[in-house]
């Protein structure tokens, strides 16, 4: 698939879950190859994945999506160090990490994703959000710029960002 994608010398390669079902060693080899090829050929790579480990290692900028919309965007270091949307915080808290106490359990995101055919009026994440308040249920939130190139679509993004900015990084 990589050879086919490169054959017409594109400016952009869109890789949707390119390492799904591959063993970790092969995943790393494929991603290293894609990174080298895109750099050497001066191409952009759009990597679509659920694997935050892959994201942390291979990407410069991240778009976090929920219910088909980008809800947080920024440099990967900013997103991992200072997440500003409750969904992003939930994703990061649900990842097993070596630096956590082994007796502590992972924090799953409560509830279920919304039905995409019948999205709620307000924030699509509100029913699962620990920070939700009345406005979240009735009005879709504005996008807030929390840093120069870091945005989040949440009524309390500034507050969440400030809370993480005061804490030491945990990438």
C-alpha positions as CSV (number, residue, x, y, z in Angstrom):
1,X,0.0,0.0,0.0
2,X,2.9,2.4,0.8
3,X,4.4,1.7,-2.7
4,X,1.1,2.4,-4.4
5,X,0.6,5.6,-2.4
6,X,4.1,6.8,-3.3
7,X,3.9,5.9,-7.0
8,X,2.1,9.1,-8.1
9,X,4.4,11.3,-6.0
10,X,1.7,13.0,-4.0
11,X,2.2,16.0,-1.8
12,X,0.1,14.4,1.0
13,X,-0.4,10.8,2.1
14,X,-3.4,10.0,4.2
15,X,-2.8,7.0,6.3
16,X,-5.9,5.7,8.1
17,X,-4.9,3.3,10.9
18,X,-1.9,2.1,8.9
19,X,-0.6,-0.2,11.7
20,X,-3.8,-1.8,12.9
21,X,-3.4,-5.5,13.7
22,X,0.4,-5.4,13.3
23,X,2.8,-6.4,16.0
24,X,4.5,-3.6,17.8
25,X,7.9,-4.2,16.2
26,X,6.4,-4.1,12.7
27,X,4.3,-1.1,13.6
28,X,7.5,0.8,14.5
29,X,9.2,-0.2,11.3
30,X,6.3,0.8,9.1
31,X,5.9,4.2,10.9
32,X,9.7,4.8,10.8
33,X,9.6,4.0,7.0
34,X,6.7,6.4,6.4
35,X,8.3,9.1,8.4
36,X,11.6,8.8,6.5
37,X,9.9,8.6,3.1
38,X,7.7,11.6,3.7
39,X,10.6,13.6,5.0
40,X,13.0,12.6,2.1
41,X,10.3,13.3,-0.5
42,X,9.1,16.5,1.1
43,X,5.5,15.2,1.5
44,X,3.0,15.7,4.3
45,X,1.6,12.7,6.2
46,X,-1.9,12.8,7.7
47,X,-2.0,9.9,10.2
48,X,-5.4,8.8,11.5
49,X,-5.2,6.6,14.5
50,X,-6.6,5.7,17.9
51,X,-3.2,4.7,19.2
52,X,-1.9,7.6,21.4
53,X,1.5,5.9,21.8
54,X,1.9,6.2,18.0
55,X,0.7,9.8,18.1
56,X,3.1,10.7,20.9
57,X,6.1,9.3,19.0
58,X,5.4,10.2,15.4
59,X,3.4,13.4,15.0
60,X,4.1,17.1,15.4
61,X,0.5,18.4,15.5
62,X,-2.6,16.7,16.7
63,X,-6.3,17.1,16.0
64,X,-8.5,15.3,18.7
65,X,-11.9,14.5,17.3
66,X,-15.1,13.6,19.1
67,X,-18.4,12.9,17.3
68,X,-17.0,13.9,14.0
69,X,-15.7,17.3,15.0
70,X,-12.2,18.5,16.0
71,X,-12.5,19.5,19.6
72,X,-8.8,20.1,20.3
73,X,-5.9,21.1,18.1
74,X,-2.2,21.8,18.8
75,X,1.4,20.7,18.9
76,X,1.7,17.1,20.3
77,X,3.8,18.3,23.2
78,X,1.1,20.9,24.2
79,X,-1.7,18.4,23.9
80,X,0.1,15.7,26.0
81,X,1.4,18.2,28.6
82,X,-1.6,20.6,28.8
83,X,-4.7,19.1,27.4
84,X,-7.6,21.6,27.4
85,X,-10.7,19.6,26.5
86,X,-12.3,17.1,29.0
87,X,-12.4,14.4,26.3
88,X,-8.6,14.8,25.7
89,X,-8.0,14.7,29.5
90,X,-10.1,11.5,29.6
91,X,-8.2,9.9,26.8
92,X,-4.9,10.6,28.4
93,X,-6.1,9.4,31.9
94,X,-7.3,6.1,30.3
95,X,-3.8,5.1,29.0
96,X,-1.8,2.6,31.1
97,X,1.5,4.3,32.1
98,X,4.7,3.0,33.7
99,X,5.1,6.0,36.0
100,X,1.7,5.5,37.7
101,X,1.2,3.6,40.9
102,X,0.4,0.0,39.9
103,X,-2.4,-0.2,42.5
104,X,-4.3,2.7,40.9
105,X,-6.8,1.8,38.3
106,X,-7.3,3.5,34.9
107,X,-9.9,6.2,34.7
108,X,-12.4,5.2,31.9
109,X,-14.5,7.9,30.3
110,X,-18.0,7.4,31.7
111,X,-21.0,6.8,29.5
112,X,-21.3,6.1,25.8
113,X,-20.5,8.1,22.6
114,X,-23.6,9.8,21.2
115,X,-25.6,8.5,18.3
116,X,-24.1,10.4,15.3
117,X,-27.5,10.4,13.5
118,X,-29.0,12.2,16.5
119,X,-26.4,14.5,18.0
120,X,-27.4,16.5,21.1
121,X,-28.0,20.3,20.7
122,X,-25.1,21.5,22.9
123,X,-21.7,20.0,23.4
124,X,-21.6,16.5,22.0
125,X,-19.4,15.4,24.9
126,X,-21.6,17.0,27.7
127,X,-23.4,13.9,28.8
128,X,-20.1,12.2,29.5
129,X,-18.3,15.2,30.9
130,X,-17.5,15.8,34.6
131,X,-17.1,19.5,33.9
132,X,-20.5,20.0,32.2
133,X,-23.0,22.6,33.3
134,X,-26.3,23.9,31.9
135,X,-24.9,25.9,29.0
136,X,-23.1,22.8,27.7
137,X,-26.4,21.0,27.3
138,X,-28.0,23.8,25.3
139,X,-25.3,25.5,23.2
140,X,-22.4,24.2,21.2
141,X,-19.2,25.6,22.7
142,X,-16.9,28.2,21.1
143,X,-13.4,27.4,20.1
144,X,-10.9,28.9,22.6
145,X,-7.2,29.7,21.8
146,X,-5.4,28.5,24.9
147,X,-1.9,29.0,23.4
148,X,-0.7,30.5,20.2
149,X,-1.3,27.4,18.2
150,X,-3.4,25.3,20.6
151,X,-7.2,25.5,20.6
152,X,-10.0,23.6,22.3
153,X,-13.8,23.7,21.7
154,X,-15.1,23.8,25.3
155,X,-16.8,26.3,27.6
156,X,-14.2,25.6,30.3
157,X,-11.1,25.1,28.1
158,X,-9.2,28.0,29.7
159,X,-9.8,26.6,33.2
160,X,-8.7,23.1,32.2
161,X,-5.6,24.4,30.4
162,X,-4.7,26.5,33.5
163,X,-5.0,23.5,35.8
164,X,-2.7,21.5,33.6
165,X,-0.3,24.3,33.1
166,X,0.3,24.5,36.8
167,X,1.0,20.8,37.1
168,X,4.3,19.1,36.0
169,X,4.2,17.5,32.6
170,X,3.3,13.8,32.3
171,X,4.2,12.8,28.7
